[in-house]
Amino acid sequence: MVFFQQSSLRRACAVAFSVMAFSLSHQTFAGGTANDNQSAMGIATAGAGQAAEASDASVIFFNPAALTRFKRIEVLNVASIATFDNDYTSRQNNDGPPTDNGREGSAGEFFSRKDGTDSALFIPGLFVAIPVSPKLVVGFSASGSHGLLTRYREDFPGRGAGRESDLKITRLNLGFGYKLTPTLSIGANGSYERYFQSIKIRLNYRDAVSKLGPPGTTALLDTLNASGLAPPIPGETDAKLRILGWALNAQAGLLWEPTDRTRIGASYRPKTRFNGNQGELTINENADTAAFREFLNGGLIAIGGPLLGVNGPQAAGDLEPQQQARQRTIFPDEFRISLFHHYSPKLDLMATYTYQDYTETFLRYERVSNGRVIEDLPQDFKVAQAYRIGLNYKPYKRLTLHAGYGMENGVVGDDLRVPILPDNDRRFYGLGASFTPSRDTTVTLAFGIIDVDAGQVGNNTQVTPIEVSGGEFKGIADLDAEFFSLGFTQRF
């Protein structure tokens, strides 16, 4: 077997191809939240066998030890389109705080959001495997490791708890696989992860005022306004929280090949700790909100505020239109074990079990200037366990069909689930086909569905501060995603 003895032209083509693909990898990523849809082949098989199959270079993401399966340079480019369907159904009358025109949800009312260019995302990925010797293969990847996208209608009753959310974590892996014996390989990855999160809420001043003071506070301020002694309580406005951060981590893997037809792969990645996440809280300000904030800073509030239990200057500071924000968060560790079996010349069978421990993950945001909490969302996250099965069937020499199914439990219960994280039990469905016009090239098309069970939202009474809890709402949130993916593999 020849390693690194290809012509200079071919090596140059490989590098140019990789650079071109990597330029795309800075586009948008998403998932839900852990993103196992790394390749078109993986989408088609619903993630089954990904730590052992090594059908393409995306295996570096799941198990670097399986890189030893590659005997030539391989570059995989993936381009996927993900579409997201957001639904909310009210479970009560007078659902949510009234909008500026007095509208509230009614029991059974359906608030659907399934259109618009921002309900779909382009998700690229790049994966490279380079044999260095008969025993050593190095690899690189750039892709999205976690993600979530929610887009609700602007008037849906839970808008105060989160109208839009966008989470993207981009992971760069650099790793290797080394063959210790003819049947046993080990591997490791070092990774850099870039964190991005954006949350948009609809800030309802009237609801916030009613919670800051004792009963009757809003009526009192309305009376003072009618007397010319106070500005009007502002209408709704948007507030946006945008956080960026980074982290370093590692992954270790094993690949055991007891026979030439069977492979078992396992990998482990410890928890990812994002400690430097920082960004900005922006509140859209207008003449009414500016006048109300000025009123909180002095005037009658300076006298009457303590009687009402309201710290006017502190509330005014919390409503500054531009504030620095920070977040500390921990993402789960990952254990994965996969089985691949070449059952016959036409049929491959695969399975994967994945364990992710979310119990140390939390959602808490603070102001940099004074450490005051912007929002704390208790979730009591659980462990997620996923089971996936899949197959490859080769009806013709150059054509392979793929199919897969998986299931995973949700990590948040009905008591604490919030609209911006409508997680619940889910199922994965995948179908696809690969065409190999030559031994150097493979093209894969795939279609996948993530079907998340609808779940209750609005039961979480532990959100603090109380004025940003989003008003009383009771509903059912439903989030599903569909993936259309194209993978292009070139070998050199």
Legacy VTK file of the C-alpha trace (Angstrom):
# vtk DataFile Version 3.0
C-alpha trace
ASCII
DATASET POLYDATA
POINTS 492 float
0.000 0.000 0.000
1.317 3.429 -0.972
1.064 6.289 1.538
1.788 9.910 0.643
3.201 8.925 -2.724
0.477 10.547 -4.830
1.558 13.102 -7.380
2.147 16.687 -6.309
-0.812 17.705 -8.438
-3.154 15.392 -6.564
-1.905 16.587 -3.190
-2.354 20.190 -4.291
-5.885 19.411 -5.427
-6.649 17.857 -2.025
-5.419 20.949 -0.182
-7.276 23.343 -2.491
-10.439 21.305 -2.132
-10.155 21.389 1.656
-9.563 25.142 1.805
-12.562 25.777 -0.412
-14.777 23.591 1.762
-13.482 25.067 5.004
-14.457 28.536 3.826
-18.051 27.277 3.890
-17.783 25.836 7.364
-18.185 29.259 8.949
-21.804 29.387 7.879
-24.704 28.547 10.173
-24.935 25.342 12.198
-27.908 23.909 14.035
-29.101 20.803 15.585
-31.243 20.021 18.494
-29.225 20.389 20.817
-26.623 17.659 20.234
-26.086 17.435 16.478
-25.275 13.906 15.298
-26.201 14.818 11.703
-22.592 15.275 10.676
-22.722 13.657 7.221
-25.291 12.786 4.596
-24.519 9.115 5.224
-25.149 9.594 8.946
-28.455 11.361 8.313
-29.539 8.544 5.990
-28.853 5.872 8.650
-30.219 7.993 11.572
-26.766 7.967 13.193
-26.458 4.181 13.456
-22.955 2.715 13.444
-21.159 6.058 13.310
-18.364 5.112 15.745
-17.531 1.894 13.860
-18.679 2.026 10.235
-16.081 4.539 8.940
-17.911 4.863 5.635
-16.581 8.417 5.294
-14.218 10.833 7.028
-16.946 12.161 9.380
-16.011 9.255 11.676
-13.390 11.578 13.220
-16.270 13.370 14.986
-17.549 10.157 16.587
-14.467 7.962 17.053
-10.971 9.037 15.945
-9.687 5.461 16.347
-11.714 4.454 13.278
-9.558 6.730 11.115
-7.263 3.709 10.683
-9.820 2.338 8.221
-8.674 4.881 5.611
-5.879 3.917 3.224
-5.977 7.018 1.013
-6.504 10.733 1.530
-10.218 11.402 1.780
-12.068 14.724 1.843
-15.777 14.871 2.640
-17.872 17.994 2.062
-21.413 18.075 3.415
-24.128 20.613 2.638
-27.458 20.260 4.422
-30.639 22.296 4.616
-32.580 21.992 7.853
-36.158 23.259 8.156
-37.815 23.768 11.544
-41.529 23.697 12.413
-42.576 25.598 15.550
-46.078 25.206 16.996
-47.697 26.411 20.208
-51.219 25.539 21.399
-52.837 27.318 24.363
-54.120 25.174 27.236
-56.155 27.907 28.900
-58.251 30.977 28.197
-56.648 34.389 28.747
-53.351 32.698 27.937
-50.285 34.898 28.338
-50.097 38.633 29.109
-52.202 40.816 26.778
-50.457 42.232 23.721
-50.509 46.005 23.128
-53.880 45.601 21.416
-55.265 43.493 24.271
-55.077 40.105 22.577
-54.569 36.891 24.588
-54.597 33.222 23.670
-57.683 31.024 24.081
-57.820 27.355 25.082
-57.057 25.251 22.014
-55.822 28.209 19.927
-52.998 27.218 17.586
-50.003 29.519 16.994
-48.002 28.079 14.101
-44.690 29.205 12.670
-43.635 27.119 9.670
-42.626 29.656 7.059
-40.102 32.400 6.440
-36.473 32.207 5.367
-35.321 32.220 9.001
-37.081 28.894 9.650
-34.494 27.107 7.486
-30.725 26.881 7.895
-27.793 25.919 5.711
-25.491 23.493 7.564
-22.117 22.677 5.984
-19.330 20.441 7.236
-15.791 19.471 6.278
-13.975 16.242 7.194
-10.484 15.152 6.105
-8.576 11.893 6.689
-4.882 11.610 5.720
-2.923 8.339 6.071
0.644 9.002 7.231
1.802 5.375 7.485
0.191 1.921 7.420
-0.567 2.363 11.141
-1.182 6.096 11.564
-3.953 8.263 10.063
-4.553 11.904 11.004
-7.795 13.779 10.533
-9.436 17.182 10.713
-13.050 18.321 10.841
-15.055 21.543 11.046
-18.743 21.155 11.817
-21.530 21.963 14.259
-21.590 19.883 17.458
-24.705 21.333 19.134
-27.498 23.583 18.006
-31.087 24.662 18.429
-33.405 26.953 16.489
-36.835 28.102 17.675
-38.979 30.747 15.973
-42.426 31.455 17.435
-45.066 33.854 16.214
-44.584 37.353 17.610
-47.938 37.253 19.433
-47.751 33.739 20.906
-48.606 33.730 24.646
-45.156 32.552 25.836
-43.287 35.318 23.987
-42.121 36.853 27.275
-40.228 33.656 28.132
-38.545 33.532 24.732
-39.826 34.270 21.236
-36.720 33.157 19.338
-33.586 31.229 20.222
-30.558 30.347 18.175
-27.772 28.145 19.550
-24.739 27.152 17.477
-21.590 25.433 18.678
-18.924 24.937 16.028
-16.319 22.267 16.709
-12.885 22.014 15.093
-11.289 18.596 15.600
-7.679 17.625 14.997
-6.981 13.977 15.752
-5.395 10.693 14.876
-6.040 6.980 14.746
-3.259 4.468 15.416
-3.396 0.726 14.776
-1.869 -1.049 17.770
-2.502 -4.542 16.403
-4.205 -5.846 13.269
-7.510 -5.894 15.180
-7.197 -3.013 17.686
-6.883 0.739 17.051
-6.807 3.697 19.396
-7.371 7.375 18.652
-7.738 10.826 20.142
-9.040 14.263 19.172
-8.199 17.682 20.463
-10.967 20.183 19.798
-11.717 23.890 19.850
-15.372 24.858 20.189
-16.923 28.213 19.397
-20.154 29.070 21.231
-22.900 31.354 19.943
-26.329 31.918 21.460
-28.998 34.480 20.692
-32.285 34.728 22.612
-35.013 37.207 21.774
-37.887 37.882 24.164
-40.876 40.180 23.959
-40.602 42.446 27.010
-44.067 43.256 28.424
-43.678 46.258 30.739
-47.178 46.045 32.185
-46.677 42.424 33.204
-43.230 43.227 34.689
-44.603 46.163 36.714
-47.441 44.037 38.099
-44.869 41.544 39.417
-42.379 44.084 40.762
-44.888 45.805 43.033
-47.832 44.729 45.190
-51.328 44.241 43.680
-52.662 47.504 42.319
-49.271 48.922 41.268
-50.191 49.117 37.566
-53.528 50.768 38.410
-51.715 53.301 40.620
-49.263 54.182 37.848
-52.135 54.516 35.381
-53.818 56.965 37.783
-50.607 58.952 38.170
-50.269 59.056 34.404
-53.823 60.366 34.008
-52.916 63.100 36.504
-49.754 64.010 34.587
-47.532 62.833 37.432
-46.008 59.801 35.648
-45.350 58.670 32.088
-47.474 55.856 30.658
-46.401 52.264 31.208
-44.720 51.422 27.883
-46.028 48.857 25.438
-44.148 45.724 24.486
-40.664 45.850 23.003
-38.016 43.331 22.001
-35.006 42.446 24.139
-32.134 40.411 22.727
-29.405 38.505 24.528
-26.361 37.586 22.439
-23.513 35.490 23.906
-20.195 34.328 22.423
-17.610 32.020 23.987
-15.148 29.209 23.471
-13.812 26.041 25.061
-11.172 23.352 24.588
-11.812 19.645 24.971
-10.608 16.200 23.913
-11.971 12.808 22.889
-10.585 9.275 23.078
-11.674 6.241 21.093
-11.152 2.518 20.467
-11.895 0.351 17.446
-11.923 -3.431 17.725
-12.194 -5.592 14.613
-12.715 -9.177 15.854
-13.314 -10.355 12.272
-12.960 -8.793 8.861
-16.768 -8.425 8.787
-17.410 -7.004 12.254
-16.256 -3.806 13.958
-17.004 -2.400 17.398
-16.145 1.223 18.126
-16.371 3.215 21.343
-15.468 6.783 22.295
-15.692 9.117 25.250
-15.624 12.900 25.459
-15.704 14.674 28.867
-17.931 17.621 29.702
-17.285 20.864 27.839
-16.926 23.870 30.140
-17.579 27.262 28.543
-16.281 29.715 31.127
-15.574 32.774 28.982
-19.006 33.311 27.468
-19.799 36.998 27.239
-21.907 39.274 25.099
-24.573 41.929 25.174
-28.149 42.441 26.327
-29.959 44.890 24.059
-33.392 46.349 24.843
-35.083 48.191 21.989
-35.723 51.678 23.342
-38.300 54.225 22.214
-39.620 57.502 23.648
-42.022 55.745 26.043
-39.461 53.296 27.411
-36.865 56.062 27.824
-39.352 58.272 29.720
-40.390 55.380 31.962
-36.782 54.507 32.761
-36.118 58.151 33.652
-39.193 58.117 35.898
-37.851 55.038 37.750
-34.594 56.904 38.443
-36.264 59.651 40.503
-39.410 61.656 41.019
-42.273 60.021 42.868
-40.631 56.606 42.717
-37.821 57.905 44.937
-40.498 58.529 47.609
-43.104 55.873 46.897
-40.855 53.124 45.615
-39.712 51.857 49.046
-43.358 51.768 50.179
-44.184 49.588 47.173
-41.099 47.427 47.606
-39.641 48.746 44.349
-36.014 49.866 43.988
-36.516 52.428 41.224
-32.870 53.169 40.348
-32.042 49.456 40.295
-35.012 48.738 38.004
-33.958 51.604 35.764
-30.448 50.180 35.547
-31.853 46.790 34.615
-33.640 48.466 31.686
-30.590 50.202 30.205
-30.733 49.663 26.426
-27.136 48.364 26.159
-25.649 46.094 28.841
-22.747 43.660 28.962
-23.816 40.113 29.799
-22.084 36.847 30.658
-22.928 33.190 30.990
-21.243 30.162 32.490
-22.411 26.835 31.172
-21.393 23.197 30.973
-22.260 20.910 28.081
-22.629 17.148 28.564
-20.044 14.436 28.316
-20.602 11.859 25.572
-20.128 8.120 25.560
-20.820 6.274 22.321
-20.542 2.627 21.313
-21.326 1.326 17.827
-21.518 -2.012 16.080
-21.005 -2.562 12.355
-21.492 -5.952 10.724
-21.020 -6.763 7.042
-23.786 -9.357 6.915
-23.476 -10.196 3.211
-21.964 -8.699 0.037
-25.136 -6.628 -0.302
-26.146 -5.868 3.304
-24.517 -4.060 6.255
-26.194 -3.859 9.671
-25.390 -1.160 12.251
-26.358 -0.023 15.734
-25.309 2.735 18.150
-25.929 3.530 21.811
-25.185 7.065 23.059
-25.110 8.383 26.630
-25.000 12.127 27.355
-25.118 13.477 30.903
-26.807 16.910 30.967
-27.215 17.027 34.753
-24.603 19.793 35.172
-25.970 21.914 32.325
-27.827 25.077 33.320
-29.262 28.285 31.848
-28.217 31.387 33.806
-27.311 34.852 32.501
-25.827 37.748 34.505
-24.910 41.400 34.060
-21.172 42.008 33.914
-21.361 45.417 35.652
-22.944 44.317 38.919
-23.464 40.534 38.774
-27.251 40.894 38.881
-29.130 38.040 37.272
-30.666 38.798 33.884
-32.488 35.474 33.847
-32.098 32.141 35.618
-34.047 29.247 34.083
-33.958 26.156 36.354
-34.211 23.038 34.173
-33.081 20.026 36.243
-31.620 18.412 33.145
-31.467 14.625 32.928
-29.278 12.057 31.188
-30.073 11.490 27.502
-29.791 7.978 26.097
-30.203 7.230 22.400
-30.596 3.948 20.527
-30.132 3.790 16.761
-30.267 1.025 14.155
-29.548 1.222 10.440
-28.553 -0.615 7.301
-26.805 -0.269 3.969
-28.123 -2.287 1.030
-26.224 -2.502 -2.257
-28.622 -3.475 -5.098
-26.010 -2.581 -7.712
-22.236 -2.263 -7.780
-22.182 1.546 -7.749
-25.406 2.204 -5.830
-25.984 1.775 -2.077
-29.260 2.468 -0.270
-29.350 3.579 3.365
-32.041 3.614 6.054
-32.120 4.141 9.806
-34.257 4.691 12.874
-33.455 5.966 16.345
-35.024 7.119 19.589
-33.833 9.316 22.441
-35.389 10.479 25.704
-35.857 14.152 26.473
-33.789 15.866 29.166
-36.407 18.289 30.573
-39.721 17.436 32.259
-43.157 19.047 31.904
-42.653 20.945 35.171
-39.655 23.006 33.994
-39.710 23.019 30.164
-39.542 26.494 28.567
-40.452 27.590 25.003
-36.872 28.329 23.953
-35.878 24.743 24.836
-38.933 22.600 23.984
-36.997 19.361 24.387
-38.835 16.059 24.760
-38.611 12.408 23.717
-37.752 12.141 20.034
-37.414 9.769 17.142
-35.012 9.872 14.188
-35.858 8.653 10.694
-33.403 8.515 7.809
-33.313 7.476 4.142
-30.673 7.982 1.477
-28.580 6.674 -1.350
-24.917 6.766 -2.352
-23.624 6.667 -5.901
-19.978 5.833 -6.620
-19.193 6.710 -10.240
-15.511 5.825 -9.672
-13.310 4.492 -6.892
-12.277 8.086 -6.169
-15.700 9.720 -5.844
-18.909 9.112 -3.896
-22.039 11.273 -3.896
-24.655 10.789 -1.160
-28.170 12.178 -0.911
-30.122 11.912 2.340
-33.371 12.915 3.981
-33.883 12.847 7.741
-36.586 13.747 10.248
-36.294 14.549 13.941
-39.782 14.083 15.398
-39.924 15.623 18.894
-42.936 14.883 21.071
-45.060 17.905 21.912
-44.618 18.956 25.540
-46.124 21.262 28.126
-44.572 24.693 28.684
-45.492 27.404 31.176
-45.341 25.304 34.350
-41.904 26.543 35.429
-42.558 28.855 38.400
-38.883 29.022 39.411
-37.691 31.493 36.740
-36.002 34.522 38.327
-36.128 37.478 38.509
-39.926 37.181 38.630
-40.417 40.241 36.397
-38.775 38.437 33.445
-40.655 35.156 33.846
-42.832 36.061 30.868
-46.314 36.261 32.391
-48.641 33.382 33.105
-49.053 31.093 30.106
-49.952 27.422 29.734
-49.432 25.718 26.429
-48.098 22.858 24.353
-44.905 23.448 22.362
-43.919 21.277 19.416
-40.644 21.459 17.476
-39.737 19.175 14.572
-36.916 19.326 12.040
-36.316 17.967 8.548
-32.877 17.582 6.925
-32.008 17.484 3.238
-28.334 16.661 2.777
-25.777 16.278 0.008
-22.376 14.703 0.672
-19.453 14.670 -1.721
-16.429 12.458 -1.003
-13.219 12.694 -2.999
-10.278 10.353 -2.519
-6.718 11.049 -3.610
LINES 1 493
492 0 1 2 3 4 5 6 7 8 9 10 11 12 13 14 15 16 17 18 19 20 21 22 23 24 25 26 27 28 29 30 31 32 33 34 35 36 37 38 39 40 41 42 43 44 45 46 47 48 49 50 51 52 53 54 55 56 57 58 59 60 61 62 63 64 65 66 67 68 69 70 71 72 73 74 75 76 77 78 79 80 81 82 83 84 85 86 87 88 89 90 91 92 93 94 95 96 97 98 99 100 101 102 103 104 105 106 107 108 109 110 111 112 113 114 115 116 117 118 119 120 121 122 123 124 125 126 127 128 129 130 131 132 133 134 135 136 137 138 139 140 141 142 143 144 145 146 147 148 149 150 151 152 153 154 155 156 157 158 159 160 161 162 163 164 165 166 167 168 169 170 171 172 173 174 175 176 177 178 179 180 181 182 183 184 185 186 187 188 189 190 191 192 193 194 195 196 197 198 199 200 201 202 203 204 205 206 207 208 209 210 211 212 213 214 215 216 217 218 219 220 221 222 223 224 225 226 227 228 229 230 231 232 233 234 235 236 237 238 239 240 241 242 243 244 245 246 247 248 249 250 251 252 253 254 255 256 257 258 259 260 261 262 263 264 265 266 267 268 269 270 271 272 273 274 275 276 277 278 279 280 281 282 283 284 285 286 287 288 289 290 291 292 293 294 295 296 297 298 299 300 301 302 303 304 305 306 307 308 309 310 311 312 313 314 315 316 317 318 319 320 321 322 323 324 325 326 327 328 329 330 331 332 333 334 335 336 337 338 339 340 341 342 343 344 345 346 347 348 349 350 351 352 353 354 355 356 357 358 359 360 361 362 363 364 365 366 367 368 369 370 371 372 373 374 375 376 377 378 379 380 381 382 383 384 385 386 387 388 389 390 391 392 393 394 395 396 397 398 399 400 401 402 403 404 405 406 407 408 409 410 411 412 413 414 415 416 417 418 419 420 421 422 423 424 425 426 427 428 429 430 431 432 433 434 435 436 437 438 439 440 441 442 443 444 445 446 447 448 449 450 451 452 453 454 455 456 457 458 459 460 461 462 463 464 465 466 467 468 469 470 471 472 473 474 475 476 477 478 479 480 481 482 483 484 485 486 487 488 489 490 491
